[in-house]
């Protein structure tokens, strides 16, 4: 409840700052669906939060509150729900053939994202993609493990708040389902999806929990302070896919044949990859990560058009399984 009131106060401040005259009690009642007494309490909260707010009285003796100091509001950036609404407006304009509106809305979206910190912009873009998927404008083809929607919803809420979670989890070596108290930090999405969380019962280490092995997830309501040093992108980059193995974390070098170089150049195999075009037209890809099995699964798709230079363990896994007669590259 307190969290919702904070969001209402921020929205009220936006109204007071963006409108020429400011905001009146009547507008507060209409916007938030509250009675005049509650609207008055909200205005008092606005005055307490922003002492610099000014008020004026019009000829009809109505009072207006105007917020001129907007530094705090500019720090908010763009909310996920606002970006989702903007994306939906772009799709509607496209369906209706409103070319000028499409161009203007896309320009506005790009400018807003450009003004955001890069990490926030990436998250907002991902959330917008999820919204489009939910509304039927995007889909993810291919196999994937099913995850209960109620579990995923609880995890998503806990990550955004953030709140700690109690998950009922059965690991690969567990004989039974065990309750674990965790602090959730993010998700890794793929064929199998993983929750990245700090395990409070295991030395507070960051762990990956397979979502399909979580039978229930309950929000505790207990908030926690996120570790400012934790970077989800950097954590995920330790692996090629979702699976993580510290023992396998080492330099990887692949060489794509000249006939596959153009197709391979279109891929981002790893966020920290280094690509080199060799004199004969072959493409050399280098990065550091673990997860050899997932690398092998991907490399099989390239038929005999890719050579594993290192590590030798991965080369051994791939050799003998490259057919050479598939004829279609990824």
PyMOL commands that set and color helices and strands:
alter all, ss='L'
color gray80, all
select helices_A, chain A and resi 2-18+25-32+36-49+71-74+80-96+99-114+118-134+149-161+211-213+232-236+246-248+258-265+292-300+312-318
alter helices_A, ss='H'
color red, helices_A
select strands_A, chain A and resi 23-24+54-57+63-66+163-169+178-188+194-199+205-210+214-223+250-256+274-277+283-289+306-310
alter strands_A, ss='S'
color yellow, strands_A
deselect
rebuild
show_as cartoon
